[in-house]
């Protein structure tokens, strides 16, 4: 159900925003990173203000965003704070605005899913080709050459094992977040197919889903691999009580088989001694899949104390917990832990909120979620599936500044807006 005040031009720009939302490796840095989705978001927001007959966005949800942003401001360390605090706070403001804009423009869910499906197809295609580039299958020049193109941050990232481990980043700068986006787009593409928002043959749907799974595998992200399993399971569970369950099971099974073939092709085409060694990297990742402590980056199976990573998940989590204990109410300041002290980002959504924004910041975030709950019950199937995948990633990743979190909340708000549109005017808001 499309909002009556949304103009055709605003709607088209919004759909372009959805299509380009996963693109984070292309941007211009002018104090902040001006990415395609951010520029489009500002345009849509301005058009919303122009076209509406009042406040354009959901009032209760907007109040929840304002409370959260205010609670985060309480953690400001003072005039000596690094500029990262201001940038990250603006990032949260952009996320909140994205949530409100999606809630206003995403009423035609079939159209949103259709756009996400074709975006997913493009993501899968580029991921496969860039995977070949990182492995050296397209020539030595392509391994690092694509990262040198002006305006591109990077499409792959050497990690661990020296030159033998090149992780795909595709449309993102970080392999783990690239996997998160491909997993979320896997969910959206799956719903697009099950709801027949796109006219795709079964083999075409399986190719898109399998291509996205291949992208996740090539990121070599443990969180991404686990998130992919969650995404597939969530897609199936979300269709348990619908007539589309059998179709979804067949589609996901076809996707898994397609991914096996595509990953196999990557292995076969991977030249020895050029770029990343996919077999070695896969073996390394699987060996240390459940290891959250120090990781040896020497030869797999051989421990070299001089090549052990001490800055690991357990150490990072412990450091952030100590910072929360030191300043439990206000926290140490947004971004302070990993921007000023040299530590990694917290790799956990809850710990970041507690350590950097304190109990007050966490309460502000929870109040935002409560504002959505009070506005219309649960998030609906699509938003629930997206938020499940993002929530699982949030256990070992810092997803607070990723637009994919705010997209999921926006789809929840879309569900709320649609329910409210069907209620008597006196009962709304």
C-alpha positions as CSV (number, residue, x, y, z in Angstrom):
1,X,0.0,0.0,0.0
2,X,1.7,3.2,-1.2
3,X,1.6,6.3,0.9
4,X,-0.8,8.8,-0.7
5,X,1.6,11.7,-0.4
6,X,4.5,9.9,-2.2
7,X,5.2,11.4,-5.6
8,X,6.2,9.2,-8.6
9,X,9.7,10.7,-8.8
10,X,10.2,10.2,-5.1
11,X,9.1,6.6,-5.4
12,X,11.5,5.9,-8.3
13,X,14.4,7.4,-6.4
14,X,13.5,5.4,-3.3
15,X,13.6,2.1,-5.4
16,X,17.0,3.1,-6.7
17,X,18.1,3.7,-3.1
18,X,17.1,0.2,-2.2
19,X,18.9,-1.2,-5.2
20,X,22.1,0.6,-4.3
21,X,21.9,0.3,-0.5
22,X,24.5,-2.6,-0.4
23,X,27.1,-0.6,-2.3
24,X,29.7,0.6,0.2
25,X,32.9,0.3,-1.7
26,X,32.2,3.4,-3.9
27,X,32.1,6.7,-2.2
28,X,33.7,10.2,-2.0
29,X,35.1,11.2,1.3
30,X,34.5,14.8,2.3
31,X,34.7,14.6,6.1
32,X,32.3,11.7,6.0
33,X,31.9,9.0,3.3
34,X,29.3,10.1,0.8
35,X,28.0,6.8,-0.5
36,X,25.3,6.4,-3.2
37,X,22.6,5.4,-0.8
38,X,23.3,8.4,1.5
39,X,23.0,10.9,-1.3
40,X,19.7,9.3,-2.5
41,X,18.4,9.2,1.0
42,X,18.9,12.9,1.4
43,X,17.1,13.5,-1.9
44,X,14.1,11.4,-0.9
45,X,13.9,13.0,2.5
46,X,13.8,16.5,1.0
47,X,11.1,15.4,-1.4
48,X,9.1,13.9,1.5
49,X,9.2,17.2,3.3
50,X,8.2,19.0,0.1
51,X,5.3,16.7,-0.8
52,X,3.7,16.0,2.6
53,X,0.9,18.0,4.2
54,X,2.5,17.7,7.6
55,X,5.3,15.7,9.3
56,X,6.0,13.1,6.6
57,X,7.2,10.2,8.7
58,X,5.7,8.0,11.4
59,X,5.6,10.2,14.5
60,X,6.0,7.6,17.2
61,X,8.9,5.9,15.4
62,X,10.5,9.3,14.8
63,X,10.3,10.1,18.5
64,X,12.0,6.7,19.2
65,X,14.8,7.7,16.9
66,X,15.1,11.1,18.6
67,X,15.2,9.5,22.1
68,X,18.0,7.1,20.9
69,X,20.1,9.8,19.4
70,X,19.7,11.9,22.5
71,X,20.7,9.0,24.7
72,X,23.8,8.5,22.6
73,X,24.7,12.2,22.9
74,X,24.9,11.7,26.7
75,X,28.0,9.6,26.1
76,X,29.9,12.5,24.5
77,X,33.4,12.6,26.1
78,X,33.7,16.3,25.9
79,X,35.5,19.0,23.7
80,X,38.5,16.7,23.4
81,X,36.5,14.0,21.7
82,X,37.8,12.6,18.5
83,X,35.9,13.6,15.4
84,X,34.9,10.0,15.0
85,X,32.2,10.6,17.7
86,X,30.5,13.2,15.5
87,X,30.8,11.1,12.3
88,X,29.4,8.0,14.0
89,X,26.5,10.0,15.6
90,X,25.6,11.4,12.2
91,X,25.8,7.8,10.9
92,X,23.2,6.8,13.4
93,X,21.0,9.8,12.4
94,X,21.3,8.7,8.8
95,X,20.3,5.2,9.8
96,X,17.3,6.5,11.7
97,X,16.2,8.6,8.7
98,X,16.6,5.5,6.5
99,X,14.3,3.6,8.8
100,X,11.6,6.4,8.6
101,X,12.0,6.7,4.8
102,X,11.6,3.0,4.2
103,X,8.6,3.0,6.5
104,X,7.0,5.7,4.4
105,X,7.9,4.4,0.9
106,X,8.0,0.6,1.4
107,X,4.3,0.1,1.5
108,X,4.3,-1.7,-1.9
109,X,6.4,-4.6,-0.5
110,X,6.3,-6.6,-3.8
111,X,7.9,-3.7,-5.6
112,X,10.6,-3.4,-2.9
113,X,11.3,-7.2,-3.1
114,X,11.4,-7.0,-6.9
115,X,14.1,-4.3,-6.8
116,X,16.0,-6.2,-4.1
117,X,15.9,-9.3,-6.3
118,X,17.5,-7.7,-9.3
119,X,20.0,-6.0,-7.0
120,X,20.8,-9.4,-5.6
121,X,21.3,-10.8,-9.1
122,X,23.8,-8.1,-9.8
123,X,25.5,-8.7,-6.5
124,X,25.8,-12.4,-7.2
125,X,27.2,-11.8,-10.7
126,X,29.9,-9.3,-9.6
127,X,30.8,-11.5,-6.6
128,X,31.5,-14.4,-8.8
129,X,33.7,-12.4,-11.2
130,X,35.5,-10.6,-8.4
131,X,36.1,-13.9,-6.7
132,X,37.9,-15.0,-9.9
133,X,39.9,-11.8,-9.9
134,X,41.0,-12.3,-6.3
135,X,42.1,-15.8,-7.0
136,X,44.2,-14.8,-9.9
137,X,42.0,-16.5,-12.5
138,X,41.7,-13.3,-14.5
139,X,45.4,-12.6,-14.4
140,X,47.9,-11.2,-12.0
141,X,46.9,-7.6,-12.8
142,X,43.4,-8.2,-11.5
143,X,44.3,-9.4,-8.0
144,X,45.2,-5.9,-6.8
145,X,44.5,-3.8,-9.8
146,X,40.8,-3.5,-9.3
147,X,41.4,-2.0,-5.8
148,X,43.5,0.7,-7.4
149,X,40.7,2.1,-9.5
150,X,39.9,5.7,-8.4
151,X,36.7,5.9,-6.2
152,X,36.8,2.2,-5.3
153,X,37.9,1.4,-1.7
154,X,38.5,-2.3,-2.4
155,X,36.8,-5.4,-3.8
156,X,38.9,-8.0,-1.9
157,X,41.1,-8.0,1.2
158,X,44.3,-10.0,1.9
159,X,43.9,-11.5,5.4
160,X,45.8,-14.1,7.4
161,X,48.2,-16.5,5.6
162,X,49.8,-13.7,3.7
163,X,49.1,-13.8,-0.1
164,X,47.4,-17.2,0.2
165,X,44.3,-15.7,1.8
166,X,42.3,-13.2,-0.3
167,X,38.8,-12.6,1.0
168,X,36.1,-11.3,-1.3
169,X,34.5,-8.0,-0.2
170,X,32.5,-7.4,-3.4
171,X,30.2,-4.4,-2.7
172,X,31.7,-3.6,0.7
173,X,35.1,-2.8,2.2
174,X,34.9,-5.6,4.8
175,X,34.4,-9.3,4.1
176,X,32.2,-9.9,7.2
177,X,29.8,-7.1,6.3
178,X,29.9,-8.1,2.6
179,X,28.7,-11.5,3.8
180,X,26.0,-9.9,5.9
181,X,24.6,-8.0,3.0
182,X,24.6,-11.0,0.7
183,X,22.8,-13.0,3.4
184,X,20.1,-10.3,3.8
185,X,19.7,-9.9,0.1
186,X,19.4,-13.8,-0.1
187,X,16.4,-13.4,2.3
188,X,14.8,-10.6,0.2
189,X,15.4,-12.4,-3.1
190,X,13.9,-15.6,-1.6
191,X,10.7,-13.7,-0.5
192,X,10.6,-12.0,-4.0
193,X,10.5,-15.5,-5.5
194,X,8.0,-17.0,-3.1
195,X,5.6,-14.1,-3.4
196,X,6.1,-14.1,-7.2
197,X,7.1,-10.5,-7.1
198,X,9.4,-11.4,-10.0
199,X,8.6,-13.6,-13.0
200,X,11.6,-15.9,-12.8
201,X,11.9,-19.5,-13.8
202,X,13.0,-21.9,-11.0
203,X,16.5,-22.3,-12.5
204,X,16.9,-18.5,-12.6
205,X,15.8,-18.2,-8.9
206,X,18.2,-21.0,-7.9
207,X,21.0,-19.2,-9.8
208,X,20.5,-15.9,-8.0
209,X,20.2,-17.6,-4.6
210,X,23.2,-19.9,-5.3
211,X,25.2,-16.9,-6.5
212,X,24.6,-15.0,-3.3
213,X,25.6,-18.1,-1.2
214,X,28.8,-18.3,-3.3
215,X,29.5,-14.7,-2.5
216,X,29.1,-15.5,1.2
217,X,31.5,-18.5,1.0
218,X,34.1,-16.4,-0.9
219,X,34.1,-13.7,1.8
220,X,35.7,-16.4,4.0
221,X,33.8,-14.9,7.0
222,X,32.9,-17.2,9.8
223,X,30.0,-15.0,10.8
224,X,28.9,-14.8,7.2
225,X,28.9,-18.6,6.9
226,X,26.9,-19.0,10.0
227,X,24.6,-16.2,8.9
228,X,24.0,-18.0,5.6
229,X,22.8,-21.1,7.4
230,X,20.5,-18.9,9.5
231,X,19.2,-17.0,6.4
232,X,18.3,-20.3,4.6
233,X,16.7,-21.7,7.7
234,X,14.8,-18.4,8.3
235,X,13.5,-18.4,4.8
236,X,12.1,-21.9,5.2
237,X,10.6,-21.3,8.6
238,X,9.0,-18.1,7.5
239,X,7.0,-20.2,4.9
240,X,6.0,-23.1,7.2
241,X,2.3,-22.1,7.4
242,X,2.0,-20.8,3.8
243,X,1.4,-22.6,0.6
244,X,4.8,-21.5,-0.7
245,X,6.9,-23.6,1.7
246,X,7.5,-26.5,-0.7
247,X,8.5,-23.9,-3.4
248,X,10.9,-22.3,-1.0
249,X,12.5,-25.6,0.1
250,X,13.1,-26.5,-3.6
251,X,14.4,-23.0,-4.3
252,X,16.9,-23.0,-1.4
253,X,17.9,-26.6,-2.2
254,X,18.5,-25.5,-5.8
255,X,20.5,-22.5,-4.5
256,X,22.7,-24.8,-2.3
257,X,23.4,-27.1,-5.3
258,X,24.2,-24.1,-7.5
259,X,26.5,-22.6,-4.9
260,X,28.4,-25.9,-4.7
261,X,28.9,-25.9,-8.5
262,X,30.0,-22.2,-8.5
263,X,32.4,-22.6,-5.6
264,X,33.7,-25.7,-7.3
265,X,34.3,-23.7,-10.5
266,X,36.2,-21.1,-8.5
267,X,38.4,-23.9,-7.1
268,X,39.1,-25.4,-10.5
269,X,39.9,-22.0,-12.1
270,X,42.1,-20.9,-9.2
271,X,45.7,-20.9,-10.6
272,X,48.5,-22.0,-8.4
273,X,50.8,-19.3,-7.0
274,X,48.7,-16.4,-8.2
275,X,46.5,-14.3,-6.0
276,X,44.7,-16.2,-3.2
277,X,44.7,-19.9,-2.8
278,X,41.0,-20.8,-2.2
279,X,41.6,-24.3,-1.0
280,X,44.1,-23.2,1.5
281,X,41.9,-20.3,2.7
282,X,38.8,-22.6,3.0
283,X,40.8,-25.1,5.0
284,X,42.2,-22.4,7.3
285,X,38.8,-20.9,7.9
286,X,37.2,-24.3,8.6
287,X,40.0,-25.3,11.0
288,X,39.5,-22.1,13.1
289,X,35.7,-21.8,12.6
290,X,34.8,-22.0,16.3
291,X,38.0,-20.4,17.7
292,X,37.3,-17.1,19.3
293,X,40.7,-16.8,21.0
294,X,44.2,-16.4,19.6
295,X,44.6,-17.7,16.0
296,X,47.9,-18.9,14.5
297,X,48.4,-17.4,11.1
298,X,51.3,-19.7,10.2
299,X,50.8,-23.0,8.5
300,X,47.5,-24.7,9.3
301,X,48.0,-27.2,12.1
302,X,51.4,-25.8,13.2
303,X,51.6,-23.3,16.1
304,X,54.1,-20.5,15.8
305,X,54.0,-18.2,18.9
306,X,55.5,-15.3,16.9
307,X,52.6,-15.5,14.4
308,X,49.6,-15.7,16.8
309,X,46.9,-13.0,16.7
310,X,46.4,-11.7,20.2
311,X,43.8,-9.1,19.2
312,X,41.0,-11.7,19.1
313,X,37.3,-11.7,19.8
314,X,37.6,-12.9,23.5
315,X,40.3,-10.2,24.2
316,X,38.3,-7.5,22.5
317,X,35.1,-8.4,24.3
318,X,36.9,-8.4,27.6
319,X,38.4,-5.0,27.0
320,X,35.0,-3.5,26.2
321,X,33.4,-5.1,29.2
322,X,36.0,-3.5,31.4
323,X,35.2,-0.1,29.8
324,X,31.5,-0.6,30.6
325,X,32.3,-1.5,34.2
326,X,34.5,1.7,34.4
327,X,31.7,3.9,33.1
328,X,28.4,2.0,33.3
329,X,25.9,4.9,32.9
330,X,27.3,7.1,30.1
331,X,29.9,4.8,28.6
332,X,33.2,5.9,27.2
333,X,31.8,7.7,24.1
334,X,30.6,6.5,20.8
335,X,33.6,5.1,18.7
336,X,36.1,5.9,21.5
337,X,37.2,2.3,22.0
338,X,38.3,1.5,18.5
339,X,38.9,5.0,17.2
340,X,41.1,6.4,19.9
341,X,42.7,3.5,21.9
342,X,43.6,1.4,18.8
343,X,41.4,-1.6,19.7
344,X,39.3,-3.3,17.2
345,X,35.6,-2.4,16.9
346,X,33.7,-4.3,19.6
347,X,32.3,-7.0,17.3
348,X,29.1,-7.2,19.3
349,X,26.1,-4.9,19.2
350,X,25.2,-5.2,22.9
351,X,28.8,-4.7,24.1
352,X,29.2,-1.7,21.9
353,X,26.1,0.0,23.2
354,X,27.0,-0.8,26.8
355,X,30.7,0.1,26.6
356,X,30.4,3.2,24.4
357,X,27.0,4.6,25.3
358,X,26.4,3.0,28.7
359,X,23.1,1.9,30.2
360,X,21.5,5.2,29.0
361,X,22.4,4.5,25.3
362,X,21.2,0.9,25.5
363,X,18.0,2.1,27.1
364,X,17.6,4.6,24.2
365,X,18.0,1.8,21.6
366,X,15.5,-0.4,23.4
367,X,13.1,2.5,23.6
368,X,13.3,2.8,19.8
369,X,12.4,-0.9,19.5
370,X,9.5,-0.5,21.9
371,X,8.2,2.5,19.9
372,X,7.9,0.1,16.9
373,X,6.3,-2.6,19.0
374,X,3.8,-0.2,20.5
375,X,2.9,1.1,17.0
376,X,1.6,-2.1,15.6
377,X,2.8,-5.4,17.1
378,X,5.4,-7.6,15.4
379,X,7.6,-6.8,12.4
380,X,5.9,-9.1,9.9
381,X,7.5,-12.0,8.0
382,X,10.0,-10.1,5.7
383,X,11.2,-7.7,8.4
384,X,11.4,-10.5,10.9
385,X,13.5,-12.6,8.7
386,X,15.9,-9.7,7.8
387,X,16.2,-8.7,11.5
388,X,16.9,-12.3,12.5
389,X,19.9,-12.5,10.1
390,X,21.1,-9.1,11.2
391,X,20.6,-10.0,14.9
392,X,22.7,-13.1,14.6
393,X,25.5,-11.2,12.9
394,X,25.3,-8.7,15.7
395,X,26.6,-11.3,18.1
396,X,30.1,-11.1,16.5
397,X,29.9,-7.9,14.4
398,X,29.2,-4.2,15.0
399,X,26.1,-3.8,13.0
400,X,24.9,-0.5,14.6
401,X,26.3,1.6,11.7
402,X,25.3,-0.7,8.9
403,X,22.3,0.5,6.9
404,X,21.1,-3.1,6.7
405,X,20.0,-2.9,10.4
406,X,18.0,0.2,9.7
407,X,16.6,-1.3,6.5
408,X,15.2,-4.2,8.6
409,X,13.7,-1.8,11.1
410,X,12.3,0.3,8.2
411,X,10.6,-2.8,6.8
412,X,9.1,-3.4,10.3
413,X,7.8,0.2,10.2
414,X,6.4,-0.5,6.7
415,X,4.4,-3.3,8.2
416,X,3.2,-1.0,11.0
417,X,2.3,1.7,8.5
418,X,0.3,-0.8,6.4
419,X,-1.6,-2.0,9.4
420,X,-2.4,1.5,10.5
421,X,-3.7,2.4,7.1
422,X,-6.3,-0.3,7.5
423,X,-7.5,1.0,10.9
424,X,-10.0,3.8,11.5
425,X,-8.2,7.3,11.4
426,X,-9.1,7.9,15.1
427,X,-7.2,4.7,16.1
428,X,-3.9,5.6,14.3
429,X,-1.0,7.2,16.1
